[in-house]
Amino acid sequence: MYNLFSRDFYRFFIGIGMAVIFSVVPDVSYAFKWPVVLDVTVDLTGPGTATYTGNWTVIDIDDSLDTYAPGYTGIIHRHETSKGEVQIGSMDPSTKLHLLRPECPNSLITFSCIGKKWIEQNGESGTYTVYHDGDHNGSECIGIAATANDYSSMWNSRVYPATAATQCIGTPPVNQYCALSQDKIEFYYGSLTVKQAPGAIQSKDINVECTDAIPYTLRLRGNDKIPLDNGMHAELTTDNGTLLGETLSGQQGLNIIKLTSELKGTPNRIGPFIGSGVLFVSYP
């Protein structure tokens, strides 16, 4: 058994200390709730069988991403058949949600309706269990999505709000992995005026160690940005502006990655600000 967070996470502290904003403008945004997988523990029970367990929570998604969706929503895994087809594996039975159109406003199933009904049925956080049974283990992916059927649909037919935080969490090849080798990094912005704050950038190097040449991604646990306590947020990118969640090419041994934090939004108060997040390695 291995946990994808046992060797590959660390917490980020953003904007600690002396930052001062000299003007205040209220920040207004609208969002709906959507469930996301937070972590994955893999128990290899046989040459082609595995049990995936972990935790999930609900997060805020911008209203601009709300759209129509099919009736089944659940925690699923990417499953490759013996014929090479990539299908949706069976849903976690304890959280599976099946909606009929009359249950949603205007008889239209949308992401926002799914999020509301998910919370009514399952709450705002919990655990899951997903079973894999196939020809081989490794290089699968666990996530939450809406589908037309609760089993054996094509993987590319699933739909979900398209953000980095809602992507499935990939499992590495068997007996291989990439892992972050630091446990903490701090970005310190110093004193800023209201004009200087949006777009302010800090960069630092992080180390990723890989046992082999493995494609991987960097993700934030349960989010696609780091919220700050002054109403702003920090967005993270890697080398050459690569967004979190996009595939990076890991080389065997030490990989040095430049991580950049950029402040976004408008502050809603003056004074010091702080925020934190957990960065982890996933797989495409």
Buried (B, 14 or more C-beta within 10 A) or exposed (E): EBBBBEBBBBEBBBBBEEBBBEEBEEEEEEBBBBBBBBBBBBEBBEEEBBBBBBBBBBBBBEEEBBEEBBBBBBBBBBBBEEEEEEBBBBBBEEBBBEBEEEEBEEEEBBBBBBBBBBBEEBEEEBEBBBBBEBEBBBBBBBBBBBBBEBBEBEBEBBBBBEBBBBBBBBBBBBEBBBBBEEEEBBBEBEEBEBEBBBEBEBEBEBEBBBBBEBBBBBBBBBBBBBBBBBBBBBBBBBEEEBEBBBBBEBEEEEBEBEBBBBBBBBBBEBEBBEBBBBBBBBBB
